[in-house]
Every structure is written in structure tokens, then in C-alpha cells.
Amino acid sequence: MKTVITSTDKSLLNIPELKRYGGLFRYLSLRDVSVRYKQTKMGFAWSIIRPVINIFIFGILRYLVDRSSGFVESFVAVSSGIVFWQLLSTTITDVSNSLSTNANILTKVYFPKLILPLSSLLVCLVDFLIAFIIFLILFFSFKGLPPWQIIFLPMVVTYGVILCFGIGLLSATASVKFRDVKFILPFFIQILFYASPIFLSSEFILSMNIPAWIKVLYQLNPFVFIINAFKFCFYGTFENYNVTYAMVSAVITLFVLIFSVKYFLNFEKSFTDYI
């Protein structure tokens, strides 16, 4: 005899049901945080080591490529991009892996499967918080107090997490059926890294002698707006701000989130057929 336990709610997104499983959400979130570096010698120190190494490498690279700013200024500018990018990239990666890493419980009992990708966000935010504290120390040491635009920081971080959650959720859902996705995703993230103003500023990239269509394509990248918005919170100036590209970024983010959630919820009943 086979017993199937499922939700009686037929709506697309059942918020009350997600709330009823809040205890499971908290357990999975805390579990992900506790096991992240459990069997490593360095533990949570890796949350500091990874961005510090990247800041050192790309800080030198920026200084060698773009001499418009000083040596220290280059490192401070790069650190803001690297620290925020660590949050964005790990959110995409961890959310996309949330179903495959929890495959053992997907077929056991019924629960809203959306809890799995949502719970993976906590460990990303913990990693970001640790690296962000290091960045703040570096920024305060060389730049002093940030401008009043720092009040927009929570909004910008939330905006970036929403976009990356949508991309990760879309990848997680597709990878259940199409295993190629897990191999394509690292290349996609790497392309986004070099196509975003992380270690080179938007002003420098757009001043380069490259075809106009490439510059347009670069500005259509929603991560360009998001990363520049993060830097705006600390420097008070928004590089290459354009209301059209800002609206495009918002539309892309909203579309990706809605599409990925609908795709996930429509496909979640078939997860056990492929896992």
C-alpha cells in the first residue's frame, strides 16, 4: 500500500502553509549553517579567507589596468564589489544545489518544497555578514564614515538577493530533470563576474574602445545596476546611472522571480520522478 500526503490547497503559492512549516525552515537553515564548515580545520575563517584572497588578486589587477585611482583606493573599491559578489554568487549556487543536496528527504514526507531553497539563504547571509564586517573595517580605516546614502543598503542587498534567489531557483528546478545545468551554472556565474563592475568600474569599461552594442549589452546586465547601487551606498555617487537601464534591471528581476517560482511550483510534484 502506498500513502501519498499532499497539500489540499490549490493556489499557486500557499503562504499560510509555508508559515505552518516554519519550524522545519528554521531547522534546515540552522543545519546548513552548522555543517557548512563542520569538517574543515579553518571553519568560518573561510568566509574571510576567500574574499581577502580575491580582494588581493583583483585589487592588484585593477591597479595595473586602471591607474586613474591610487593603490589603496583600488583595493577599497575592489573590496566592495568582491564582498557583495560573494553574497550574490553563493546565493545562486546554494539555492541551485538545495534540491540535490536534500534529495534524501524529498521522497520521505510531504512539506512545501520551496522551504529547501529558502532555507539555503541563511548560510549565504551569514557568510556575507562575516566578510562584510572585514570590508567595513577596511572602509572605515581608509575612507571614514560612509555618506547618508548608506540608508539604502538593506534595500540594495534585498534586491540583489531576490534576483539571485530567482536565478538559483530556476537552476535548481531545471537541474532536477536536466543534469547539464549544474555544469553550465559555474560558467554562467564566471561570465557574470567579468561582465559586472566588480573589480573594474563601469566608467572604465564604458570608456574603452569597444563596439557600442557591447556597451549596451553590458548596461542591460541587471547585476551592473545592482553592484553599482551597492557602491553608491558607500561612495555617494552612482556610476553611469541611467533610469532606462534601472527599469530594465527591475523588470528582469521581477520576471525572473515570478517565472522561477511558477516553474518551481508547477514542477515540484514531479521531483520524486527524477531524483
Secondary structure as UniProt FT lines:
FT   HELIX           15..20
FT   HELIX           22..35
FT   TURN            36..39
FT   HELIX           43..45
FT   HELIX           46..65
FT   TURN            67..68
FT   HELIX           71..101
FT   HELIX           103..106
FT   TURN            107..108
FT   TURN            113..114
FT   HELIX           115..119
FT   HELIX           121..143
FT   HELIX           148..152
FT   HELIX           153..177
FT   TURN            179..180
FT   HELIX           181..194
FT   HELIX           202..206
FT   HELIX           212..220
FT   HELIX           222..235
FT   TURN            239..240
FT   HELIX           243..267
FT   HELIX           268..270
FT   HELIX           271..274
//
